[in-house]
Amino acid sequence: MHQGSRWPRRVQLSTSTIVFIPTNAQRARELVAAPGEQVTAFTVTEELRVILDVTDPEETEHAAMVIGSVWGLTHTGRRLVLVAHVPAEQIADHEEVDNGGVTLTRLEPSQITAWFADDDDADSKDAAAAVKGMIIDDAWNDVTVQTLIGEHELSWHDITEELPAADTDPEGFPGLE
């Protein structure tokens, strides 16, 4: 029997933050294969929590994922969102902080756990064309985007499932930062 302190030793548990990374298929494949830097992501920021006025953590996480998918729609023409768990020290400021936007200073492939996407990219084609290059607040208020969000929930995929092929990325969008 150990004769030291009678109090149990404290164990430091690792904590992480769930983030949602809007991307296109080409970049998604790159990020699951090699580390990325300065990656735009969305998460539950204090600013987003205040704007949403929602206290349920699952609801706020879902909202951050959907907002990220709309940002992706304006930049890549598709709703493809990687899910990752990262330590707080990898999270930095982003211009979209009010909408849950953050910048990941580094992203390791092992931190990516899943991805969300439309079952059929044709479902989001009209909305993508309508909001191409818009800022997220304007895109969010677009009728075609609200219809898309209301009628087509993104499907969840484990990270071990095959990502969309890079040659399926829509052309002519501003791209990723």
C-alpha positions as CSV (number, residue, x, y, z in Angstrom):
1,M,0.0,0.0,0.0
2,H,1.3,3.5,-1.0
3,Q,2.2,5.5,2.1
4,G,2.0,8.9,0.4
5,S,-0.9,11.4,0.5
6,R,-4.2,9.8,1.3
7,W,-5.9,11.9,-1.3
8,P,-6.2,10.4,-4.8
9,R,-3.7,11.7,-7.4
10,R,-5.4,14.2,-9.8
11,V,-5.3,13.2,-13.4
12,Q,-5.3,15.9,-16.0
13,L,-7.9,15.1,-18.6
14,S,-7.4,16.3,-22.1
15,T,-10.2,18.6,-23.3
16,S,-11.0,19.4,-26.9
17,T,-13.4,21.6,-28.9
18,I,-15.6,20.2,-31.7
19,V,-15.2,22.2,-34.9
20,F,-16.8,22.0,-38.2
21,I,-14.6,22.6,-41.3
22,P,-16.4,23.6,-44.5
23,T,-14.4,22.5,-47.5
24,N,-14.5,21.0,-50.9
25,A,-13.6,17.4,-51.8
26,Q,-10.1,18.2,-52.9
27,R,-9.1,20.0,-49.7
28,A,-11.0,17.4,-47.6
29,R,-8.8,14.7,-49.1
30,E,-5.7,16.8,-48.4
31,L,-6.6,17.4,-44.8
32,V,-7.3,13.7,-44.0
33,A,-3.9,12.9,-45.5
34,A,-1.6,15.6,-44.1
35,P,-1.7,18.4,-41.5
36,G,-3.2,21.7,-42.4
37,E,-2.6,25.2,-41.2
38,Q,-4.8,28.3,-41.1
39,V,-8.0,26.3,-41.7
40,T,-11.4,28.1,-41.5
41,A,-13.8,26.3,-39.1
42,F,-17.0,26.9,-37.2
43,T,-17.7,26.1,-33.6
44,V,-19.8,27.3,-30.7
45,T,-18.3,30.7,-29.8
46,E,-19.7,32.9,-27.0
47,E,-20.8,35.4,-29.7
48,L,-22.7,32.6,-31.5
49,R,-24.3,31.4,-28.3
50,V,-25.6,34.9,-27.5
51,I,-27.0,35.4,-31.0
52,L,-28.7,32.0,-31.1
53,D,-30.0,32.4,-27.5
54,V,-29.9,28.6,-27.2
55,T,-28.6,26.8,-24.1
56,D,-28.7,23.2,-25.4
57,P,-25.1,22.2,-26.4
58,E,-26.2,19.8,-29.1
59,E,-28.4,22.5,-30.7
60,T,-25.7,25.1,-30.7
61,E,-23.2,22.6,-32.2
62,H,-25.7,21.7,-34.9
63,A,-26.2,25.4,-35.6
64,A,-22.4,25.9,-35.9
65,M,-22.3,23.0,-38.4
66,V,-25.1,24.3,-40.5
67,I,-23.7,27.8,-40.5
68,G,-20.3,26.4,-41.6
69,S,-22.1,24.5,-44.4
70,V,-23.6,27.7,-45.7
71,W,-20.1,29.4,-45.6
72,G,-18.9,26.4,-47.6
73,L,-21.7,26.8,-50.1
74,T,-20.7,30.4,-50.8
75,H,-17.0,29.6,-51.1
76,T,-17.0,26.1,-52.7
77,G,-20.4,25.5,-54.2
78,R,-21.1,22.5,-52.0
79,R,-22.0,21.5,-48.4
80,L,-19.2,19.3,-47.3
81,V,-18.1,19.7,-43.6
82,L,-15.4,17.9,-41.8
83,V,-15.8,17.3,-38.0
84,A,-12.7,17.5,-35.8
85,H,-11.8,17.7,-32.1
86,V,-9.0,20.1,-31.4
87,P,-7.4,21.6,-28.3
88,A,-8.2,25.2,-27.6
89,E,-4.6,26.3,-28.3
90,Q,-5.1,25.5,-32.0
91,I,-8.1,27.9,-32.2
92,A,-7.5,31.5,-33.2
93,D,-9.7,34.5,-34.3
94,H,-11.6,34.6,-37.5
95,E,-13.6,37.4,-39.1
96,E,-16.8,35.4,-38.8
97,V,-16.5,35.0,-35.0
98,D,-20.1,36.3,-34.5
99,N,-21.2,33.4,-36.7
100,G,-19.0,30.9,-34.9
101,G,-16.1,31.3,-37.3
102,V,-12.6,30.4,-36.0
103,T,-9.2,29.8,-37.6
104,L,-7.4,26.5,-36.8
105,T,-3.7,27.3,-36.6
106,R,-3.0,23.6,-37.2
107,L,-5.2,20.6,-38.0
108,E,-3.9,17.0,-37.7
109,P,-5.5,14.3,-39.7
110,S,-6.0,12.3,-36.6
111,Q,-8.3,15.0,-35.2
112,I,-10.8,14.6,-38.0
113,T,-13.5,12.1,-36.9
114,A,-16.4,12.4,-39.4
115,W,-17.9,14.4,-42.2
116,F,-21.3,15.7,-43.3
117,A,-22.5,16.3,-46.8
118,D,-25.6,16.4,-49.0
119,D,-26.6,13.0,-50.3
120,D,-26.8,14.5,-53.7
121,D,-24.9,17.7,-54.6
122,A,-27.7,18.5,-57.1
123,D,-29.9,19.3,-54.1
124,S,-27.7,22.3,-53.3
125,K,-26.8,23.4,-56.8
126,D,-29.4,26.2,-57.1
127,A,-28.6,27.6,-53.6
128,A,-24.9,27.5,-54.4
129,A,-25.4,29.5,-57.6
130,A,-27.7,32.0,-55.8
131,V,-25.2,32.7,-53.0
132,K,-21.8,32.4,-54.8
133,G,-19.3,34.7,-53.2
134,M,-21.8,36.3,-50.7
135,I,-21.0,37.0,-47.1
136,I,-22.5,34.5,-44.8
137,D,-25.1,36.8,-43.3
138,D,-26.5,37.6,-46.7
139,A,-26.3,33.9,-47.8
140,W,-28.1,32.8,-44.6
141,N,-31.0,35.0,-45.4
142,D,-31.4,33.8,-49.0
143,V,-34.6,32.0,-49.7
144,T,-33.0,29.2,-51.7
145,V,-30.5,28.6,-48.8
146,Q,-33.3,28.5,-46.2
147,T,-35.3,26.1,-48.4
148,L,-32.2,23.9,-48.8
149,I,-31.6,23.8,-45.0
150,G,-35.2,23.1,-44.3
151,E,-35.6,20.3,-46.9
152,H,-32.2,18.7,-47.0
153,E,-30.5,17.7,-43.8
154,L,-26.8,16.9,-44.2
155,S,-25.9,13.2,-43.9
156,W,-23.3,12.1,-41.4
157,H,-20.4,9.9,-42.5
158,D,-17.6,8.3,-40.4
159,I,-14.2,9.4,-41.4
160,T,-13.4,5.9,-42.6
161,E,-16.0,6.3,-45.3
162,E,-14.9,7.4,-48.8
163,L,-15.0,11.2,-49.3
164,P,-16.4,12.6,-52.5
165,A,-14.1,12.5,-55.4
166,A,-12.1,15.7,-56.0
167,D,-13.3,15.9,-59.6
168,T,-16.9,16.4,-58.3
169,D,-16.1,19.9,-56.9
170,P,-18.2,22.6,-58.6
171,E,-16.1,25.1,-60.7
172,G,-16.1,28.8,-60.6
173,F,-16.3,29.4,-56.8
174,P,-14.0,31.8,-54.8
175,G,-12.4,28.9,-53.0
176,L,-11.1,28.4,-49.5
177,E,-9.0,30.8,-47.5
